């Protein structure tokens, strides 16, 4: 339906998720629950390999929590649904690539949503901030993630002051991968998604599990978990038809055909 806050488009192995809540694409509890259901279905659908999350319009990607809904009774500690706020940042077992295509203002919980993606591309006019400090609250997920993604001192300045980064500065600090003209943003995001969708899904799953689990581990401990067959996705990969197909394709000097099994 046209009045649904989340628009979903499937194209081959790619899922596009568009946050569409005029005027600013803010997320209330009901929208978060819908997003959780959408991303859970994406996680569990073997035909879908890559997701793109973006915002409708040209001004806002997402400003985060809907303060108007909060004023009307939405509790900040209410039921956000599967995957927590925005459906992504706490979704367990999401072992598929996710691209955030940031089409405008990306702040607060909207920046936390983007940080839950694996790759971030942005329009040239996109801006980024964590303004929670100005309302006397904490950007909880960003306080955990951001200092691990960009230089510590830049992350702390953003958290302490709420200052804004334009797209060029965000790219300079490694917060985003690529900048594109606004009219080209979704086409470029789709090209990247199709490239990833043509790749080996079982390898992506193994990469995401290893990266996620190893984040707080010592190098040798993480490597030992791999060699001792303690990562489920790695073991699935090594026993898969795709593993054999990769070797055959290399020997036969052709492109592999990945089946995800």
SVG drawing of the C-alpha trace seen along z (x, -y; Angstrom):
<svg xmlns="http://www.w3.org/2000/svg" viewBox="-2 -21 50 52">
<polyline fill="none" stroke="black" stroke-width="0.4" points="0.0,0.0 1.2,-3.5 0.8,-4.7 3.0,-2.0 6.1,-3.4 8.4,-0.8 8.5,-0.2 10.1,3.1 11.3,4.0 12.8,7.3 14.9,7.6 16.6,10.9 18.7,11.6 18.6,8.0 16.1,6.5 15.6,2.8 14.1,1.4 13.0,-2.3 12.0,-4.2 9.1,-6.4 7.6,-8.4 7.1,-12.0 8.3,-14.5 11.6,-13.2 11.6,-9.4 11.8,-9.2 11.3,-5.8 8.6,-5.1 7.9,-1.9 5.5,-0.6 7.9,-1.3 10.8,0.3 8.8,3.5 7.9,3.5 11.6,3.1 12.5,5.9 10.1,8.2 11.4,7.1 15.1,7.7 14.3,11.0 12.6,12.2 15.6,11.0 17.9,13.0 15.9,16.1 15.1,16.1 17.8,18.1 16.9,16.4 17.9,13.0 21.6,12.3 22.0,8.5 19.9,5.7 19.9,1.9 18.4,-0.4 17.6,-4.0 15.2,-6.8 12.5,-8.3 12.9,-11.8 16.0,-13.9 16.3,-15.6 16.3,-12.9 17.8,-9.4 16.7,-9.1 16.9,-11.4 16.4,-8.5 13.8,-8.3 10.5,-9.9 10.2,-12.5 6.6,-13.4 5.6,-9.8 7.5,-9.8 5.5,-12.9 2.3,-11.0 3.3,-8.1 5.9,-5.9 8.2,-4.8 11.9,-5.1 12.3,-1.7 9.3,-0.2 9.1,2.8 11.3,2.0 10.6,5.5 13.0,8.0 16.5,6.7 16.0,3.8 15.8,0.2 15.4,0.1 15.4,3.9 19.2,4.2 21.5,3.3 20.6,6.3 19.4,8.8 21.2,12.1 22.7,14.2 22.4,11.7 25.1,13.1 24.3,11.3 25.8,8.0 23.7,4.8 24.3,1.5 23.1,-1.8 22.4,-4.4 22.3,-7.6 20.3,-10.1 20.3,-13.1 20.3,-13.9 21.6,-11.0 21.7,-11.6 21.0,-10.1 19.4,-6.7 19.5,-7.2 23.3,-7.2 23.1,-4.1 21.0,-2.4 23.6,-3.2 26.3,-1.9 24.5,1.4 25.1,1.8 28.3,3.3 28.9,0.7 27.7,-3.0 27.4,-5.0 26.1,-8.6 24.8,-11.4 27.1,-14.4 24.6,-16.5 24.3,-13.9 25.2,-15.0 26.0,-13.1 25.7,-13.8 24.9,-12.5 22.9,-15.4 21.7,-13.4 24.1,-15.3 22.0,-18.5 18.9,-16.8 20.6,-15.4 20.7,-11.8 23.2,-9.2 23.6,-7.8 23.9,-4.3 24.6,-2.1 26.8,-4.8 28.8,-5.2 29.7,-1.5 30.2,-1.4 31.6,-4.7 34.9,-4.8 35.6,-1.4 34.8,-2.6 36.6,-6.0 39.5,-7.6 38.7,-7.7 39.1,-11.5 36.8,-12.2 34.2,-9.9 34.4,-11.4 34.1,-14.9 30.9,-13.9 29.5,-12.3 30.5,-15.1 29.5,-18.1 26.9,-16.8 28.7,-18.5 27.8,-17.7 30.0,-16.1 29.4,-16.7 29.9,-13.8 33.4,-14.7 34.6,-14.8 32.7,-11.6 34.5,-9.9 37.8,-11.3 37.5,-9.7 36.3,-6.4 32.7,-6.7 31.4,-6.1 32.7,-4.2 31.7,-6.3 30.1,-9.6 27.9,-9.9 25.7,-12.7 22.2,-12.4 20.7,-11.4 23.2,-8.5 23.1,-7.2 20.6,-4.4 21.9,-3.3 25.4,-3.0 24.0,-1.2 22.2,1.2 25.4,1.8 27.3,2.6 24.4,4.9 24.4,6.8 28.1,7.2 27.8,8.7 24.8,10.8 26.9,12.4 29.4,13.5 29.6,16.5 26.9,16.2 28.5,18.8 31.8,16.9 29.9,13.7 28.2,15.5 31.6,16.8 33.2,13.4 30.4,11.7 30.3,14.3 34.1,14.2 34.3,10.4 31.4,10.1 32.6,12.8 36.3,11.8 35.6,8.1 36.4,8.4 38.8,11.4 42.5,11.7 43.8,12.6 45.1,16.0 41.9,16.9 39.8,16.0 42.1,17.9 42.0,20.9 38.2,20.9 38.4,21.2 41.0,24.0 39.1,25.9 35.9,25.8 34.1,23.6 32.5,21.2 29.3,22.7 29.4,20.7 33.0,21.5 32.3,25.2 29.3,25.0 31.4,23.3 34.2,25.9 31.7,28.7 29.6,27.1 29.1,27.6 30.1,24.0 33.6,24.7 34.0,27.5 32.6,25.2 35.1,22.5 38.0,24.9 36.5,26.4 35.9,23.0 39.4,21.9 40.9,25.1 38.6,24.7 39.3,21.0 35.6,19.9 33.4,17.9 32.0,19.9 28.2,20.4 27.4,20.0 24.3,21.8 24.6,21.0 24.8,24.6"/>
</svg>
